[in-house]
Amino acid sequence: MMSLALGVLIAQTVRHRLTVLYPLGFFMPAGMLAGFVGLYELSADPLFLSLLAVVGVGVAVTGASLLFDLLTSRPETTRGVQ
């Protein structure tokens, strides 16, 4: 349920172009990774390793896209002025 709620929140953030909340899509699942590791250590259930892998790929892709966006964005202070 928590992952579904997080997914809906991120989808609405992207849909409404709330760029200030884009990092939320990186930091929230990254925090969940620590929880999955802890749950795996407590239960030894391989489900948590699967969740760790799937969410980890998502965190890596989201982090790469945020980094790419940061590196390719240009300041807009001199638009149209020479």
Secondary structure, DSSP 8 states (H G I E B T S, - for coil): -HHHHHHHHHHHHHHTT-GGGTTHHHHHHHHHHHHHHHHHHHH--HHHHHHHHHHHHHHHHHHHHHHHHHHH----TTTT--
